Amino acid sequence: MCCSPRVNDEPDPFNRSLMLLTGVAYLQAFADCNKRAGRVIANLPLLQASLPPLSFVTVDKEAYTRGLL
């Protein structure tokens, strides 16, 4: 068994969302737009649970970047 958590094994939609948000940005899955793709993908568990999607409109860009690091 692998020691890293699997998104689908996490029951809480907020935790799944956070795992996707940080995981896509960290893994650098794409040549460009990893953080943007992560923000879009992170909404899937929330929308599936009938919760509102994430919005980063009022988040300070520098604080967001420091938080991911």
trRosetta pair geometry for C-beta under 8 A, 3 or more apart (Angstrom, degrees):
i j d omega theta_ij theta_ji phi_ij phi_ji
2 6 8.0 94 71 -50 119 97
5 9 6.5 -136 -171 67 78 117
5 10 6.4 54 166 -58 123 108
5 19 6.7 -101 97 -122 118 139
6 9 4.3 80 71 3 97 110
6 10 7.4 -164 92 -17 54 82
7 10 6.0 -56 -161 21 37 113
7 16 5.2 88 -169 -145 87 86
7 19 5.0 180 -102 104 88 136
7 20 6.0 60 -121 -62 143 87
7 23 7.5 -100 -63 9 118 161
7 45 7.7 -131 176 -61 108 133
8 16 7.9 63 -82 -124 28 122
10 15 4.8 -130 175 104 135 116
10 16 4.8 173 85 -71 121 80
10 19 6.4 157 2 -10 159 149
11 15 8.0 42 64 49 48 127
12 15 4.1 70 80 12 109 109
12 16 6.7 -179 91 -11 56 83
13 16 5.4 -51 -143 38 37 114
13 17 6.2 43 155 -24 66 104
13 45 4.2 176 -153 149 80 101
13 46 5.6 130 154 -88 120 46
13 48 6.9 -167 -121 70 125 92
13 49 4.0 -90 -55 -12 162 151
13 51 6.1 159 107 11 145 139
14 17 5.6 -51 -149 34 30 115
14 18 6.5 29 153 -16 63 105
14 45 7.9 -150 -47 111 17 124
14 46 7.5 61 -87 -88 53 93
14 51 8.0 -81 -67 127 79 174
15 18 5.7 -54 -147 38 33 110
15 19 6.2 37 153 -22 66 105
16 19 5.6 -53 -148 35 31 114
16 20 6.4 27 155 -16 64 106
16 45 3.8 151 96 -98 124 166
17 20 6.0 -59 -151 38 29 107
17 21 6.2 31 153 -22 65 109
17 42 4.6 75 -168 -177 76 84
17 43 7.2 50 -131 -83 110 21
17 44 7.8 174 -102 55 77 61
17 45 4.8 -134 -59 59 77 117
17 46 5.3 38 -80 -39 138 99
17 54 6.9 151 178 -42 132 122
18 21 5.5 -52 -141 35 32 114
18 22 6.2 13 167 -2 67 109
18 42 7.3 62 -71 -144 21 118
19 22 6.7 -66 -145 47 22 95
19 23 5.5 21 162 -23 62 122
20 23 5.7 -58 -129 40 24 111
20 24 6.1 20 174 -16 64 108
20 38 6.5 167 140 -156 71 74
20 41 5.0 -134 166 120 124 102
20 42 4.6 174 89 -94 108 64
20 44 7.1 -166 -139 40 180 106
20 45 7.0 168 -1 -5 136 116
21 24 7.0 -65 -154 32 15 100
21 25 6.9 1 157 -3 54 115
21 38 5.0 93 -150 159 43 104
21 39 6.5 49 -127 -90 93 46
21 41 7.6 180 -78 78 48 87
21 42 3.8 30 -66 -86 89 142
21 54 7.6 56 -87 -14 134 171
22 25 6.0 -66 -150 45 33 108
22 26 5.7 29 158 -21 71 116
22 38 7.3 113 -40 -170 12 140
22 68 6.4 178 -121 -138 82 81
23 26 5.8 -60 -140 40 26 109
23 27 5.9 17 166 -15 66 113
23 38 7.3 167 64 -127 57 112
24 27 6.2 -57 -137 39 25 105
24 29 5.8 -58 -151 10 73 125
24 34 5.9 -177 143 -173 82 79
24 35 7.9 149 104 -99 97 25
24 37 5.6 -128 161 101 140 97
24 38 3.5 -177 72 -90 118 90
24 41 5.7 111 -39 49 155 143
24 42 7.9 -125 18 -47 126 88
25 28 7.7 16 172 -66 32 54
25 34 5.1 121 -120 135 48 103
25 35 4.8 46 -109 -93 112 66
25 38 4.5 -45 -40 -24 86 162
25 68 5.7 -59 118 -159 151 136
26 68 7.7 -160 -64 178 82 97
27 34 7.6 -167 70 -151 66 127
28 34 5.4 -60 -120 -86 47 157
29 34 6.3 136 37 -119 72 99
29 37 7.3 -106 66 93 114 148
30 33 5.7 -32 98 64 142 81
30 34 5.4 -178 48 -75 91 73
30 37 6.0 104 6 -5 141 155
33 36 4.4 -55 -164 50 85 116
33 37 5.3 90 130 -28 92 97
34 37 5.8 -55 -141 38 26 109
34 38 6.2 31 156 -22 62 108
35 38 5.5 -52 -146 35 31 116
35 39 6.5 34 154 -22 63 102
35 68 7.3 -54 -114 -92 113 169
36 39 5.8 -52 -151 31 32 111
36 40 6.7 27 153 -14 64 104
37 40 5.8 -57 -151 38 34 108
37 41 6.0 28 155 -15 69 112
38 41 5.8 -57 -138 43 29 107
38 42 6.0 38 159 -31 64 107
39 42 5.8 -48 -144 27 26 116
39 43 7.5 34 154 -27 55 97
39 54 6.5 -123 -163 89 81 128
39 56 6.3 -64 -137 -9 139 135
40 43 6.2 -54 -171 17 36 113
41 44 5.9 -27 -172 -6 51 116
42 45 7.5 -48 -175 28 46 97
42 46 7.5 34 140 -4 67 114
42 54 5.8 0 105 8 116 143
43 46 5.4 -69 -158 47 50 112
43 47 5.5 45 151 -22 85 110
43 53 4.0 8 -137 -136 120 105
43 54 5.8 -127 -82 20 85 87
44 47 6.0 -59 -140 39 26 106
44 48 6.2 27 161 -20 64 109
45 48 5.6 -55 -144 37 31 114
45 49 6.4 18 159 -8 64 110
46 49 6.0 -67 -150 45 29 102
46 51 4.2 -90 -168 79 81 108
46 52 6.9 -39 159 83 124 30
46 53 5.7 139 92 -104 133 46
46 54 6.8 147 4 -30 161 78
47 50 7.5 36 -174 -82 35 23
47 51 7.1 -96 -67 58 25 66
47 53 6.1 7 -61 -74 97 92
55 58 7.6 44 122 13 101 84
56 59 4.5 -56 -161 28 75 126
56 64 6.7 53 -156 -105 123 150
59 63 6.8 -128 178 76 82 108
59 64 5.0 77 142 -64 122 118
60 63 4.1 66 78 15 108 112
60 64 6.6 -178 87 -15 53 85
61 64 5.7 -55 -147 35 29 114
61 65 6.4 27 157 -17 65 107
62 65 5.9 -55 -148 36 30 110
62 66 6.4 30 154 -17 65 106
63 66 5.7 -53 -145 38 32 111
63 67 6.3 36 153 -23 64 107
64 67 5.7 -57 -152 34 28 115
64 68 6.7 27 153 -18 63 104
65 68 5.9 -54 -151 33 33 109
65 69 6.6 27 153 -16 65 106
66 69 5.8 -59 -149 38 33 108
